[in-house]
Structure formats: structure tokens, C-alpha cells
Amino acid sequence: MKAMFLGSIALALTLAGCGGKESFTVGGTVTGLKFGGMELTNGSDKVAVQPPADGTSAVKFQLPNSIDYGDEYEIAIKNPAHQTCGPAISGALKGSAGYTQTIDVAIICSVNTFKLTGKVTGLDADGLIIINGNGSEFTVPKAATSFIYTDPIASQSSYGLVVLKQPAGRKCTIANGTGTMGDADVTDIAITCTPA
């Protein structure tokens, strides 16, 4: 116990004698990163984080400059394209160096999702069911003039709405129902129903 105490004093005296302080690297791990454009900053210190080659692994990051014991840090996130990222634990993006032995921040990214929406005309019967590939079945009610498809679609994913079941006595077609989801809701889909 005495030896440990003396060792701690010696370390403190050595640091004081050198005019230095213990320094800490600011780093961590990003999970779920799939697209480029992510940047992390702490003040003027900045690092770009690239998605992993396999698209699934976690990516480690480290800001270029260390900070001294007791210095405050606050990591700001510039989101990658098509995604939103944040700390795995609320409040973990800022703190004080030395509060923990290492500064190892966990960041999680998810792909943004958007809706398929549009207009409906001529639907005066029950029974119209549409589907997006193998997604959930969606029933468009009689007399509907618009719709919002149930399942959100991930940005950059393909979609293709098709009629799974026609309403009684009507034939419905879908225009603008296929494409690749961008970074906003799709609003120009048109379902038109006419007598069969």
C-alpha cells in the first residue's frame, strides 16, 4: 500500500516536473454505418469516418488530438448520407477527460425511412389490397381519395407497389408505384380504379 502511494506521488511529481498533464485520446466505435459523409468533431478537431467494406462491422474512430486531464470534450456528429446517428447512451457525447480511464464513445447509425403516399380515384367498392414486394398487405378502404402505405421504406431501397387483390367489380392500377426511395416521402403515386 505504501509503495503504491509513493508510486502515485512519484508519477505526479514527474508530470509536474515536466510541466505536463496526463492526456487522453477521444475515440470510440460507430455501429450501423452504411454510407459515406460522416464527420465527428470536438471543437476544431475533426475526423471523417468511412463505412466498413463489408457494410456490417463496427468502425473504430479516434480524433487526431489528445486532450488534457480535466478538459471538457463534446463530440458533434455530421450525419452520413441517408442516415441519422447518435450516442448509444444518452449524454455520452460530452464529458470531462479523466472522469473515466478512457474516452470510448459508442455511436449508433440507422438508415432513414420514408413513406409511400399518393392519391386514389374511382374506388367505390371494398376489397382493394396492395403490397410492396413481401411487405405487409395494405387494404385501401372504399371511397378513399388518398393513402399512406403501412410499412416505412429505407432510403436507397427499391420499392414496388402492386395490386394483390382487386375490389369487387373494379380494376385498379398503380402509377409511379416503383422506384428507389430517396430522402423524402414519395407523394406522386396514383391508384386509379375503373369498372372491370
DAFENTA-V174011 format. One line per field, one symbol per residue. psi: psi as a letter, one per 40 degrees, with the letter a starting at -180 (. if undefined). burial: + if it has 9 or more other C-alpha atoms within 8 Angstrom, else -. A space follows every 50 residues. Layout:
psi = ???
burial = ???
This chain:
psi = dddddddddddddddddeeiihihihaahhieheiiehihigbehihhhi iideediihiihidiiiiheiiihhihhiiheihiiidhheeeiahhedi dihghhhhiihiiiihiaihiegfiiehhiihbfaiihhhiheieiihid hihhheiiighihdhiiheihiihifeiahhafiiheehhhhhih.
burial = --------------++-------+++++++++++++++++++--+++-++ ++--++-++-+++--++++---+++-+-++-++++-+----+++++++-- --+-+++++++++++++++++-+-++++++++-----+-+-+-+--+-+- -++++---+++++--++--+++-+--+--++-+-++--++++++--
